[in-house]
């Protein structure tokens, strides 16, 4: 559908963006885009780090599959 963009097409797109948003808004848009990409990357990294195997031992409570666990007083 889309073929490779050449330098003329990229310049045309940048010119249209400049006309739409103006020169004063472009740094704000670029800053916001950069912060969004940074947050997205950090969220992916945090999610990937937490996707390890379940911890074994005392921090995991075993329960009865039938739900008949009774609390001891």
Buried (B, 14 or more C-beta within 10 A) or exposed (E): EEEEEEEEEEEEEEEEEEEEEEEEEEEEEEEEEEEEEEEEEEEEEEEEEEEEEEEEEEEEEEEEEEEEEEEEE
